[in-house]
Amino acid sequence: MKKILIISALAFLAACTASVKMAADPAQSDVERGSKLFPALTLSALNEGKLAYESNCGKCHGLFSPLKFNEAKWRKEVPPMAKKAKVDANTQNLILQYVVTMNGAVVK
């Protein structure tokens, strides 16, 4: 019985860890695509947004792939979630820029 509990606990922890690391790493090509919606976008800002997404959004639930929702849905979902996570407006903006840009929703 003790072995089953230990194995179950390890499997649960592994699943939680994997969900927090699923956010995609931004590249310069993402900056170029995302700058159509966010003109001042930089690779540094996208990386900050990724980190903020992982550390804030991953606290309460598993992370969703940026591909899961379209731009309109992300714009609707991020503000109330940011409020629940008690993040400031700048952090909310970084998260939004990251998920929308990495979604690829920007038309070339």
Residue frames as a rotation matrix with the C-alpha (Angstrom) as fourth column:
MET 1
0.568 0.823 0.000 0.00
0.823 -0.568 0.000 0.00
0.000 0.000 -1.000 0.00
LYS 2
0.435 -0.484 -0.760 2.81
0.182 -0.779 0.600 2.38
-0.882 -0.399 -0.251 0.88
LYS 3
-0.629 -0.694 0.350 4.48
0.438 0.054 0.897 1.75
-0.642 0.718 0.270 -2.52
ILE 4
-0.103 0.700 0.707 1.25
0.981 -0.048 0.190 2.59
0.167 0.713 -0.681 -4.35
LEU 5
0.794 0.400 -0.458 0.94
0.517 -0.840 0.165 5.89
-0.318 -0.368 -0.874 -2.49
ILE 6
0.014 -0.879 -0.476 4.55
0.082 -0.473 0.877 6.84
-0.997 -0.051 0.065 -3.23
ILE 7
-0.687 -0.238 0.686 4.23
0.650 0.219 0.727 5.92
-0.323 0.946 0.004 -6.92
SER 8
0.288 0.884 0.368 0.95
0.947 -0.321 0.031 7.86
0.145 0.340 -0.929 -7.18
ALA 9
0.694 -0.073 -0.716 2.49
0.293 -0.881 0.373 10.93
-0.658 -0.468 -0.590 -5.52
LEU 10
-0.394 -0.913 -0.111 5.51
0.165 -0.189 0.968 10.83
-0.904 0.363 0.225 -7.85
ALA 11
-0.478 0.300 0.825 3.28
0.878 0.186 0.441 10.48
-0.021 0.936 -0.353 -10.92
PHE 12
0.638 0.762 -0.115 1.18
0.767 -0.642 0.000 13.45
-0.073 -0.088 -0.993 -9.77
LEU 13
0.404 -0.571 -0.715 4.25
0.078 -0.757 0.649 15.62
-0.911 -0.318 -0.261 -9.21
ALA 14
-0.647 -0.648 0.402 5.68
0.425 0.132 0.896 14.67
-0.633 0.750 0.190 -12.59
ALA 15
-0.060 0.716 0.696 2.41
0.987 -0.061 0.148 15.60
0.149 0.696 -0.703 -14.30
CYS 16
0.796 0.348 -0.495 2.31
0.475 -0.866 0.156 18.98
-0.375 -0.359 -0.855 -12.53
THR 17
-0.028 -0.906 -0.422 5.91
0.075 -0.423 0.903 19.75
-0.997 -0.006 0.080 -13.44
ALA 18
-0.622 -0.199 0.757 5.35
0.711 0.261 0.653 18.85
-0.328 0.944 -0.021 -17.09
SER 19
0.354 0.856 0.376 2.32
0.933 -0.353 -0.074 21.13
0.069 0.377 -0.924 -17.37
VAL 20
0.687 -0.128 -0.715 4.28
0.211 -0.907 0.365 24.15
-0.695 -0.401 -0.596 -16.13
LYS 21
-0.297 -0.934 -0.199 7.01
-0.057 -0.191 0.980 23.70
-0.953 0.302 0.003 -18.77
MET 22
-0.028 0.329 0.944 4.81
0.843 0.515 -0.155 23.50
-0.537 0.791 -0.292 -21.85
ALA 23
0.754 0.298 -0.585 5.01
0.030 -0.905 -0.424 27.18
-0.656 0.302 -0.692 -22.80
ALA 24
0.652 -0.468 0.597 6.85
0.750 0.279 -0.600 27.67
0.114 0.838 0.533 -26.10
ASP 25
-0.094 -0.783 -0.615 10.11
0.605 -0.535 0.590 29.60
-0.791 -0.317 0.524 -26.27
PRO 26
0.857 0.433 -0.279 9.80
0.088 -0.656 -0.750 32.78
-0.508 0.618 -0.600 -28.39
ALA 27
-0.125 -0.870 0.477 12.13
0.880 0.125 0.457 33.49
-0.458 0.477 0.751 -31.30
GLN 28
-0.734 -0.234 -0.637 12.90
0.004 -0.940 0.340 36.58
-0.679 0.247 0.692 -33.39
SER 29
-0.884 0.456 0.103 10.42
0.172 0.112 0.979 35.39
0.435 0.883 -0.178 -36.04
ASP 30
-0.081 0.867 -0.492 7.70
0.982 0.153 0.108 35.56
0.169 -0.474 -0.864 -33.36
VAL 31
-0.306 -0.108 -0.946 8.69
0.460 -0.887 -0.048 39.15
-0.834 -0.449 0.321 -32.58
GLU 32
-0.975 -0.105 -0.194 8.38
-0.116 -0.503 0.857 40.07
-0.187 0.858 0.478 -36.25
ARG 33
-0.553 0.832 -0.040 4.94
0.513 0.378 0.771 38.45
0.656 0.406 -0.636 -36.47
GLY 34
0.021 0.593 -0.805 3.73
0.999 -0.038 -0.002 39.85
-0.032 -0.804 -0.593 -33.15
SER 35
-0.706 -0.373 -0.602 4.92
0.418 -0.906 0.071 43.39
-0.571 -0.201 0.796 -33.83
LYS 36
-0.753 0.530 0.389 2.01
0.269 -0.292 0.918 43.76
0.600 0.796 0.077 -36.25
LEU 37
0.382 0.904 -0.192 -0.28
0.542 -0.050 0.839 43.86
0.749 -0.424 -0.509 -33.21
PHE 38
0.832 -0.221 -0.508 2.22
0.422 -0.343 0.839 45.08
-0.360 -0.913 -0.192 -30.64
PRO 39
0.860 -0.431 0.272 4.52
0.059 -0.446 -0.893 47.57
0.506 0.784 -0.359 -32.45
ALA 40
0.331 -0.771 0.544 7.03
-0.878 -0.463 -0.123 47.95
0.347 -0.436 -0.830 -29.60
LEU 41
0.968 0.134 0.212 7.34
-0.209 0.897 0.388 44.18
-0.138 -0.421 0.897 -29.06
THR 42
0.057 -0.988 -0.147 10.82
-0.958 -0.012 -0.286 42.81
0.280 0.157 -0.947 -28.34
LEU 43
0.055 -0.142 -0.988 12.23
-0.046 0.988 -0.144 39.33
0.997 0.054 0.048 -27.83
SER 44
-0.910 -0.413 -0.012 13.01
0.029 -0.034 -0.999 40.32
0.413 -0.910 0.043 -24.26
ALA 45
-0.481 0.815 0.324 9.35
-0.872 -0.405 -0.275 41.28
-0.092 -0.415 0.905 -23.67
LEU 46
0.344 0.602 -0.721 8.17
-0.663 0.699 0.268 37.96
0.665 0.385 0.640 -25.13
ASN 47
-0.331 -0.543 -0.772 10.55
0.220 0.751 -0.623 36.07
0.918 -0.376 -0.129 -22.85
GLU 48
-0.951 0.067 0.301 9.33
-0.301 -0.407 -0.862 38.10
0.065 -0.911 0.407 -19.86
GLY 49
-0.073 0.995 -0.066 5.76
-0.987 -0.063 0.148 37.31
0.143 0.076 0.987 -20.89
LYS 50
0.153 0.041 -0.987 6.57
-0.221 0.975 0.006 33.61
0.963 0.218 0.158 -21.09
LEU 51
-0.774 -0.524 -0.356 8.12
0.243 0.272 -0.931 33.67
0.585 -0.807 -0.083 -17.63
ALA 52
-0.765 0.556 0.325 5.16
-0.634 -0.559 -0.535 35.62
-0.116 -0.615 0.780 -16.23
TYR 53
0.157 0.828 -0.538 2.73
-0.834 0.403 0.377 33.20
0.529 0.390 0.754 -17.90
GLU 54
-0.078 -0.265 -0.961 4.50
0.114 0.955 -0.272 30.18
0.990 -0.131 -0.045 -16.43
SER 55
-0.868 -0.408 -0.284 4.95
0.304 0.018 -0.953 31.60
0.394 -0.913 0.108 -12.94
ASN 56
-0.766 0.624 0.155 1.54
-0.594 -0.594 -0.543 33.26
-0.247 -0.508 0.825 -12.53
CYS 57
0.087 0.874 -0.477 -0.90
-0.960 0.202 0.194 31.24
0.266 0.441 0.857 -14.62
GLY 58
-0.127 -0.231 -0.965 0.70
-0.173 0.963 -0.208 27.93
0.977 0.141 -0.162 -13.71
LYS 59
-0.878 -0.208 0.431 0.11
-0.431 -0.044 -0.901 28.53
0.206 -0.977 -0.051 -9.98
CYS 60
-0.330 0.866 0.377 -3.61
-0.753 0.000 -0.658 27.82
-0.569 -0.501 0.652 -10.06
HIS 61
0.732 0.578 0.361 -4.04
-0.204 0.692 -0.693 25.49
-0.650 0.434 0.624 -13.03
GLY 62
0.009 -0.713 0.701 -2.09
0.709 0.499 0.498 23.79
-0.705 0.493 0.510 -15.77
LEU 63
-0.422 -0.237 -0.875 -0.84
-0.336 -0.855 0.394 26.02
-0.842 0.460 0.281 -18.55
PHE 64
0.663 0.628 0.407 -2.72
0.263 0.313 -0.913 26.08
-0.701 0.712 0.042 -21.81
SER 65
-0.365 -0.717 0.594 -0.83
0.852 -0.001 0.523 26.09
-0.374 0.697 0.612 -25.05
PRO 66
-0.571 0.139 -0.809 -1.03
-0.193 -0.981 -0.032 29.54
-0.798 0.137 0.587 -26.67
LEU 67
-0.937 0.198 -0.287 -2.55
-0.254 0.175 0.951 27.68
0.238 0.964 -0.114 -29.64
LYS 68
-0.731 0.668 -0.138 -5.57
0.650 0.621 -0.437 26.60
-0.206 -0.410 -0.889 -27.57
PHE 69
0.297 0.854 -0.427 -7.41
0.636 -0.510 -0.579 29.91
-0.713 -0.100 -0.694 -27.96
ASN 70
0.160 -0.187 0.969 -7.60
0.867 -0.444 -0.228 32.52
0.473 0.876 0.091 -30.68
GLU 71
-0.756 -0.557 0.343 -6.61
0.378 -0.800 -0.466 36.14
0.534 -0.223 0.815 -30.12
ALA 72
-0.159 0.783 0.602 -10.13
-0.452 -0.600 0.661 37.26
0.878 -0.167 0.449 -29.15
LYS 73
0.710 0.427 -0.561 -10.45
0.210 0.631 0.747 34.51
0.673 -0.648 0.358 -26.55
TRP 74
-0.163 -0.836 -0.523 -7.04
0.915 0.071 -0.398 35.29
0.370 -0.544 0.754 -25.03
ARG 75
-0.753 -0.110 0.649 -7.97
0.027 -0.990 -0.136 38.99
0.658 -0.085 0.748 -24.85
LYS 76
0.263 0.930 0.258 -11.16
-0.456 -0.116 0.882 38.01
0.850 -0.349 0.394 -23.03
GLU 77
0.731 0.081 -0.677 -9.58
0.366 0.792 0.489 35.46
0.576 -0.605 0.550 -20.67
VAL 78
-0.230 -0.959 -0.164 -6.31
0.677 -0.036 -0.736 37.10
0.700 -0.280 0.657 -19.61
PRO 79
-0.412 -0.007 0.911 -7.68
-0.354 -0.920 -0.167 40.19
0.840 -0.391 0.377 -17.78
PRO 80
0.613 0.663 0.430 -9.94
-0.635 0.089 0.767 38.35
0.470 -0.743 0.476 -15.29
MET 81
0.752 -0.413 -0.513 -7.29
0.505 0.862 0.046 35.69
0.423 -0.293 0.857 -14.72
ALA 82
-0.306 -0.886 0.349 -4.64
0.416 -0.454 -0.788 38.36
0.856 -0.097 0.507 -14.16
LYS 83
-0.003 0.405 0.914 -6.92
-0.677 -0.674 0.297 39.99
0.736 -0.618 0.276 -11.60
LYS 84
0.927 0.360 -0.106 -7.34
-0.193 0.700 0.687 36.66
0.322 -0.616 0.719 -9.78
ALA 85
0.449 -0.842 -0.299 -3.57
0.788 0.531 -0.312 36.12
0.421 -0.096 0.902 -9.83
LYS 86
0.842 -0.038 -0.538 -3.08
0.311 -0.781 0.542 39.69
-0.441 -0.624 -0.646 -8.53
VAL 87
-0.196 -0.902 0.384 -0.64
0.938 -0.059 0.341 40.67
-0.285 0.428 0.858 -11.27
ASP 88
-0.191 0.055 -0.980 -0.07
0.073 -0.995 -0.071 44.28
-0.979 -0.085 0.186 -12.21
ALA 89
0.744 0.590 -0.314 -1.12
-0.200 -0.253 -0.947 45.82
-0.638 0.767 -0.070 -15.54
ASN 90
0.120 -0.789 -0.602 2.39
-0.984 -0.174 0.033 45.58
-0.131 0.589 -0.798 -17.02
THR 91
-0.749 -0.385 0.539 2.64
-0.394 0.913 0.106 41.86
-0.533 -0.133 -0.836 -16.24
GLN 92
0.167 0.892 0.420 -0.85
0.156 0.397 -0.905 41.29
-0.973 0.217 -0.072 -17.61
ASN 93
0.703 0.067 -0.708 0.21
-0.600 -0.479 -0.640 43.02
-0.382 0.875 -0.297 -20.83
LEU 94
-0.361 -0.912 -0.194 3.37
-0.916 0.309 0.256 40.90
-0.174 0.270 -0.947 -21.10
ILE 95
-0.566 0.243 0.788 1.34
-0.004 0.955 -0.298 37.72
-0.824 -0.172 -0.539 -20.66
LEU 96
0.532 0.846 -0.026 -1.20
0.031 -0.051 -0.998 38.83
-0.846 0.531 -0.053 -23.24
GLN 97
0.394 -0.471 -0.789 1.50
-0.897 -0.385 -0.218 39.75
-0.201 0.793 -0.575 -25.74
TYR 98
-0.658 -0.702 0.274 3.15
-0.649 0.712 0.267 36.37
-0.382 -0.002 -0.924 -25.22
VAL 99
-0.384 0.530 0.756 0.04
0.225 0.848 -0.480 34.18
-0.896 -0.014 -0.444 -25.64
VAL 100
0.687 0.660 -0.304 -1.39
-0.108 -0.320 -0.941 36.17
-0.719 0.679 -0.148 -28.54
THR 101
0.207 -0.695 -0.688 1.94
-0.960 -0.280 -0.006 36.31
-0.189 0.662 -0.726 -30.39
MET 102
-0.759 -0.564 0.324 2.74
-0.529 0.825 0.197 32.65
-0.379 -0.022 -0.925 -29.79
ASN 103
0.083 0.881 0.465 -0.76
0.013 0.466 -0.885 31.76
-0.996 0.079 0.027 -30.92
GLY 104
-0.805 -0.443 0.394 0.24
0.400 0.084 0.913 32.88
-0.437 0.893 0.110 -34.40
ALA 105
0.126 0.988 0.086 -3.06
0.817 -0.054 -0.575 34.70
-0.563 0.142 -0.814 -34.79
VAL 106
0.064 -0.169 -0.984 -1.41
-0.241 -0.959 0.149 37.70
-0.968 0.227 -0.102 -36.42
VAL 107
0.797 0.252 0.549 -2.06
0.460 0.337 -0.822 37.76
-0.392 0.907 0.152 -40.16
LYS 108
-0.239 -0.971 -0.032 1.11
0.630 -0.180 0.756 38.33
-0.739 0.161 0.654 -42.20
